């Protein structure tokens, strides 16, 4: 664990307590942040503490404001600092664990056992479980080229890039050319009377030392992933803390607030691993799945989906009929 200079007495109490295995959070409004906690043998217990930390706040705004207050408003890094390891997030990444579960600590086949759901949220999860048990399939909204949206953005197992500048950080997902822009130039969110839902929402943030703290709101409704996962509503908001853990690992503490589906904010630790790219052949490419005629998806009456006939050879190709196949 690395501490930075200028720690307040309250934050120093947290650091010392964490070091001896007991995390004490002072009950003072200005002392509402956490030091970065690495994943180690104590991760299960520390994860519970991070979950409990999020539950202290009635809204994502309250949590973000408390973190910003503790960081004294934050201090943006300078251009010369961009070359320092802590701010050099260059490279091509992918999700560290090949899991489609929003909580990477859970197996793909499990339900959202680390989430505390509302009755409405539980109803949705049960309906999904029943559909899968009955049909063995489901319709995935991203099949028709919609963006995954936030917070599902974290689970997509494709290539990612991260670009840090003093006033903006770009979180880039290869899928459908998806970019989350984090504004760290001191601006506030779009005023509520001018805002509208979008796939990635409106994100502002600040730097607390080498930790990027972000707040996202004005999101589209969606689902965390296929399988027995919750839905999220247009009232969903997130607070995230991004940190470069080591040369190859970029991680984020993520708290999702959604009064419709979540009885309490849902905490997870998301992780991205930088891929070896010595020959520089890995790169983010323009991706539009509508350019592929074989990607037409038909939604079935039972709630599952089906591809149309696959066509791999043009109809006028010499030598015979096109190859085709049908798959679920």
ABEGO torsion letter per residue (X at the ends): XBBBBGBBAAAAAAAAAAAAGBBBBBBBAABABBBBBBBBAAAAAAAAAAAAAAAABABAAAAAAAAAAAAGGEBBBBAAAAABAAABABEBBBBABBBABABAABBAABBBAABBBBAAAAAAAAAAAAAAAAAGBBBBAAAAGBBAEOAAAAABABBBBBBBBAABBBBBBABGGBBBBBBAAGBBBBBAAABBBBAAEBBBBBBBEABBBBBBBGBBBBBABBEBBBBBBAABBBBBBBBBABAABBBBBBBBBBAAABABBBBBBBBBBBBBAAAGABBBBBBBAAABAAABBBBBAAGBBBBBBBBABBAABBGEBBBBBBBX
